[in-house]
């Protein structure tokens, strides 16, 4: 009876119970996106002096907590007992990826807001504090700007460490569920981290950054795309060769099975190969960058998580 309750009552096996729908891949995508923005915003602090940084590059750290909040809202919609979320913060379990993730998420808000405030100029801090919804927080904004500016290196380091943790966590969350062959891989953590770096760089490149900032992000993005493609190859090969018959069945979902067409069309070709080729041509011929390549990368990053989440429940 217990076996039936655990393994049969799934909308992908029996129609009575819904397991993971669109909410989880959206959460994983936005979490990876926030992680990429945090990491690159922190690295920019050493690469580009603050007084030479473009306005958009200085404000983009604030996008990370906003994106993460939307992702957490999607995750909340998937929870059965929404009022029990607080229980994650009543304990810390070293062996639990969800426990690690919960505390990482909690630390991201002060870290990213602090980095954003540290990047602002005096006039921008005053304008932010005078903006209608934030007027009551004017004193706190000024104090946060002063504190983060004095501890800029520590704030950058916190964003780098928490960003890496968030990016890896989104993959480890699935990779520890060994009962699902398509998720039972140690490569999911690094894969989702590298994908988060690529999508984070892509989102930042959509905005009108300075030429040197865009070129710097583009170099990082091209390296991330190559590494992501390599990890994807290893991921599929490892499933096929190291997981016995169930592993071969899981790998076949991407190699002739029901997810073959979307995986290769949306993730590999449209999300990796085409953007990489476009960026190589742009750099080689010194062309004006377009927004098409970053948009394709974002579509590919979302598709990757969507397909893997569905494949793990197939």
C-alpha positions as CSV (number, residue, x, y, z in Angstrom):
1,X,0.0,0.0,0.0
2,X,2.9,2.4,0.9
3,X,4.5,1.6,-2.5
4,X,1.3,2.5,-4.3
5,X,1.0,5.7,-2.4
6,X,4.6,6.8,-3.1
7,X,5.2,5.6,-6.6
8,X,1.9,5.4,-8.3
9,X,0.0,8.5,-7.3
10,X,1.7,10.8,-9.8
11,X,-0.1,12.7,-12.6
12,X,2.6,11.3,-14.9
13,X,1.6,7.7,-13.9
14,X,-1.8,7.9,-12.4
15,X,-3.9,11.1,-12.8
16,X,-4.8,11.6,-9.1
17,X,-1.7,13.5,-7.9
18,X,0.3,16.4,-9.4
19,X,4.0,16.3,-8.6
20,X,6.2,19.0,-10.1
21,X,4.8,21.3,-12.8
22,X,5.9,24.6,-14.3
23,X,6.6,26.2,-10.9
24,X,9.8,24.2,-10.2
25,X,11.7,24.7,-13.5
26,X,10.8,28.4,-13.4
27,X,12.2,28.6,-9.8
28,X,15.3,26.8,-10.9
29,X,15.8,29.1,-13.9
30,X,15.3,32.3,-12.0
31,X,17.5,31.1,-9.2
32,X,20.3,30.3,-11.7
33,X,19.7,33.7,-13.4
34,X,20.0,35.5,-10.0
35,X,23.2,33.6,-9.2
36,X,24.8,34.6,-12.5
37,X,24.0,38.3,-12.0
38,X,25.4,38.1,-8.4
39,X,28.7,36.5,-9.5
40,X,29.3,38.9,-12.5
41,X,28.2,42.0,-10.5
42,X,30.8,41.0,-7.8
43,X,33.5,40.3,-10.3
44,X,32.9,43.6,-12.0
45,X,33.9,45.4,-8.8
46,X,37.6,44.3,-9.4
47,X,37.5,44.6,-13.2
48,X,35.9,48.0,-13.7
49,X,36.4,51.0,-11.3
50,X,33.1,52.3,-9.9
51,X,33.5,55.7,-11.3
52,X,33.9,54.3,-14.8
53,X,31.1,51.8,-14.6
54,X,27.9,52.3,-16.7
55,X,24.6,53.2,-14.9
56,X,23.0,49.9,-15.8
57,X,26.0,47.9,-14.6
58,X,25.7,49.6,-11.2
59,X,22.0,49.1,-10.9
60,X,21.8,45.5,-12.1
61,X,22.6,43.8,-8.7
62,X,19.1,44.8,-7.6
63,X,17.7,42.5,-10.3
64,X,19.0,39.4,-8.4
65,X,16.7,39.7,-5.4
66,X,13.7,40.7,-7.6
67,X,14.2,37.6,-9.9
68,X,14.7,35.4,-6.9
69,X,11.5,36.7,-5.3
70,X,9.5,35.8,-8.4
71,X,11.1,32.4,-8.4
72,X,10.3,31.8,-4.7
73,X,6.7,32.9,-5.4
74,X,6.5,30.2,-8.1
75,X,7.9,27.6,-5.7
76,X,5.5,28.7,-3.0
77,X,2.6,28.0,-5.4
78,X,3.8,24.4,-5.7
79,X,4.0,23.8,-2.0
80,X,1.2,21.8,-0.4
81,X,1.5,23.3,3.1
82,X,2.5,26.9,2.4
83,X,2.3,28.1,6.0
84,X,4.9,25.6,7.0
85,X,7.8,27.3,5.2
86,X,9.0,28.8,8.4
87,X,10.1,25.3,9.6
88,X,13.1,25.5,7.2
89,X,14.5,28.1,9.5
90,X,14.0,26.3,12.8
91,X,17.0,24.1,12.1
92,X,20.0,23.5,9.9
93,X,20.8,20.1,8.5
94,X,24.2,19.7,7.0
95,X,23.2,16.7,4.9
96,X,20.1,18.3,3.5
97,X,20.3,20.3,0.2
98,X,17.0,22.0,0.9
99,X,18.3,23.2,4.3
100,X,21.4,24.6,2.7
101,X,19.3,26.3,0.0
102,X,16.9,27.8,2.4
103,X,19.7,29.6,4.4
104,X,21.5,30.6,1.2
105,X,18.3,32.2,-0.1
106,X,18.0,34.1,3.2
107,X,21.5,35.5,2.9
108,X,21.1,36.6,-0.7
109,X,18.8,39.5,0.0
110,X,21.1,41.6,2.3
111,X,24.1,40.7,0.1
112,X,22.6,41.8,-3.2
113,X,20.9,44.9,-1.8
114,X,24.1,45.8,-0.1
115,X,26.1,45.5,-3.4
116,X,23.5,47.5,-5.3
117,X,23.6,50.3,-2.7
118,X,27.4,50.3,-2.6
119,X,27.4,50.8,-6.4
120,X,25.2,53.9,-6.3
121,X,26.4,57.5,-6.5
122,X,25.3,60.0,-3.9
123,X,22.6,61.5,-6.1
124,X,21.2,58.1,-6.9
125,X,21.0,57.2,-3.2
126,X,19.1,60.4,-2.5
127,X,16.8,59.8,-5.5
128,X,16.2,56.2,-4.4
129,X,15.3,57.3,-0.8
130,X,12.9,59.9,-2.2
131,X,11.0,57.5,-4.4
132,X,7.4,57.1,-3.2
133,X,7.3,53.4,-2.0
134,X,10.8,53.7,-0.4
135,X,10.4,57.1,1.2
136,X,9.9,55.6,4.7
137,X,13.2,53.7,4.3
138,X,15.2,56.8,3.3
139,X,17.3,56.6,6.5
140,X,17.9,52.9,6.2
141,X,19.0,53.3,2.5
142,X,21.5,56.0,3.4
143,X,22.9,53.9,6.3
144,X,23.1,50.8,4.0
145,X,24.9,52.7,1.3
146,X,27.5,54.0,3.8
147,X,28.0,50.6,5.5
148,X,28.2,48.7,2.2
149,X,30.6,51.3,0.7
150,X,33.0,50.9,3.7
151,X,32.9,47.1,3.4
152,X,32.8,46.9,-0.3
153,X,35.3,44.0,-0.6
154,X,33.4,41.9,1.9
155,X,30.0,42.6,0.2
156,X,31.5,41.5,-3.1
157,X,32.9,38.4,-1.6
158,X,29.6,37.6,0.0
159,X,27.8,37.9,-3.4
160,X,30.4,35.7,-5.1
161,X,30.2,32.9,-2.5
162,X,26.4,33.1,-2.2
163,X,26.0,33.2,-6.0
164,X,28.1,30.1,-6.4
165,X,26.2,28.4,-3.7
166,X,22.8,29.3,-5.2
167,X,23.9,28.3,-8.7
168,X,25.1,24.8,-7.6
169,X,22.2,24.3,-5.2
170,X,19.6,24.5,-8.0
171,X,21.2,21.4,-9.6
172,X,22.1,19.6,-6.4
173,X,18.4,19.8,-5.4
174,X,17.6,17.5,-8.2
175,X,20.8,15.5,-8.3
176,X,20.3,14.1,-4.8
177,X,17.0,12.5,-5.7
178,X,18.6,9.2,-6.7
179,X,15.3,7.4,-7.3
180,X,14.9,9.5,-10.4
181,X,17.4,8.1,-13.0
182,X,17.4,11.3,-15.1
183,X,18.3,13.4,-12.0
184,X,20.7,10.9,-10.4
185,X,23.9,12.7,-11.6
186,X,26.6,14.6,-9.8
187,X,26.9,16.8,-12.9
188,X,23.6,18.6,-12.4
189,X,25.1,20.9,-9.9
190,X,28.0,22.1,-12.1
191,X,25.7,22.1,-15.2
192,X,23.1,24.3,-13.6
193,X,25.8,26.6,-12.2
194,X,27.5,27.1,-15.6
195,X,24.0,27.6,-17.2
196,X,23.2,30.2,-14.6
197,X,26.4,32.0,-15.4
198,X,25.6,32.0,-19.1
199,X,22.0,33.2,-18.6
200,X,23.1,35.8,-16.0
201,X,25.6,37.2,-18.5
202,X,23.0,37.1,-21.2
203,X,20.4,39.1,-19.2
204,X,23.0,41.7,-18.4
205,X,24.0,42.0,-22.0
206,X,20.4,42.9,-23.0
207,X,20.8,46.2,-21.2
208,X,22.8,49.1,-22.7
209,X,26.1,48.5,-21.0
210,X,29.4,50.2,-21.8
211,X,31.3,48.6,-24.7
212,X,34.1,47.2,-22.5
213,X,31.5,45.8,-20.0
214,X,29.6,44.1,-22.8
215,X,32.8,42.7,-24.4
216,X,33.9,41.4,-21.0
217,X,30.6,39.6,-20.3
218,X,30.6,38.2,-23.8
219,X,34.0,36.6,-23.3
220,X,32.7,35.0,-20.1
221,X,29.5,33.9,-21.8
222,X,31.3,32.2,-24.7
223,X,33.4,30.2,-22.2
224,X,30.3,29.3,-20.2
225,X,28.5,28.1,-23.4
226,X,31.4,25.8,-24.4
227,X,31.6,24.4,-20.8
228,X,27.9,24.0,-20.6
229,X,27.8,22.0,-23.9
230,X,30.7,19.8,-22.6
231,X,28.9,19.1,-19.3
232,X,25.7,18.3,-21.2
233,X,27.6,15.8,-23.3
234,X,29.1,14.2,-20.2
235,X,25.7,14.2,-18.5
236,X,24.0,12.2,-21.2
237,X,27.0,9.8,-21.7
238,X,27.1,9.2,-17.9
239,X,23.5,8.3,-17.8
240,X,23.9,5.9,-20.7
241,X,27.0,4.2,-19.5
242,X,26.9,4.4,-15.7
243,X,23.3,3.8,-14.7
244,X,22.5,0.3,-15.9
245,X,19.3,-0.2,-17.8
246,X,17.4,2.5,-16.0
247,X,20.2,4.9,-16.9
248,X,20.0,3.9,-20.6
249,X,16.3,4.4,-20.5
250,X,16.8,7.9,-19.0
251,X,19.4,8.8,-21.6
252,X,17.1,7.5,-24.4
253,X,14.6,10.3,-23.4
254,X,17.2,12.7,-25.0
255,X,18.4,10.3,-27.7
256,X,15.4,9.3,-29.7
257,X,12.7,9.5,-26.9
258,X,9.9,12.0,-26.3
259,X,12.3,14.9,-25.2
260,X,14.8,14.5,-28.1
261,X,13.3,17.2,-30.3
262,X,12.9,19.9,-27.7
263,X,16.2,19.1,-26.0
264,X,18.3,19.3,-29.2
265,X,16.2,22.1,-30.8
266,X,15.7,24.5,-27.9
267,X,18.7,23.7,-25.6
268,X,21.6,22.5,-27.8
269,X,21.0,24.3,-31.1
270,X,19.0,27.5,-30.3
271,X,20.3,27.9,-26.7
272,X,24.0,27.1,-27.2
273,X,25.2,26.6,-30.7
274,X,23.5,29.5,-32.5
275,X,24.3,32.1,-29.7
276,X,27.9,31.0,-29.6
277,X,28.2,31.3,-33.4
278,X,26.6,34.7,-33.3
279,X,28.9,36.0,-30.6
280,X,32.0,34.6,-32.4
281,X,31.0,36.4,-35.6
282,X,30.3,39.7,-33.7
283,X,33.7,39.6,-32.0
284,X,35.6,38.5,-35.1
285,X,34.1,41.1,-37.4
286,X,33.7,43.8,-34.7
287,X,30.0,44.0,-35.4
288,X,27.4,45.9,-33.2
289,X,26.1,43.3,-30.7
290,X,22.5,42.3,-31.1
291,X,20.0,41.2,-28.4
292,X,19.0,38.1,-30.3
293,X,21.9,35.9,-28.9
294,X,21.2,36.8,-25.2
295,X,17.5,36.1,-25.7
296,X,18.2,32.7,-27.3
297,X,20.5,31.9,-24.3
298,X,17.7,32.7,-21.9
299,X,15.2,30.6,-23.8
300,X,17.8,27.7,-23.8
301,X,18.4,28.0,-20.1
302,X,14.7,27.8,-19.2
303,X,14.2,25.0,-21.6
304,X,17.1,23.0,-20.1
305,X,15.6,23.1,-16.6
306,X,12.0,22.5,-17.9
307,X,13.0,19.4,-19.9
308,X,15.2,17.9,-17.2
309,X,12.5,18.3,-14.6
310,X,9.9,16.7,-16.8
311,X,12.4,13.9,-17.9
312,X,13.0,13.0,-14.3
313,X,9.3,12.3,-13.8
314,X,8.8,10.4,-17.0
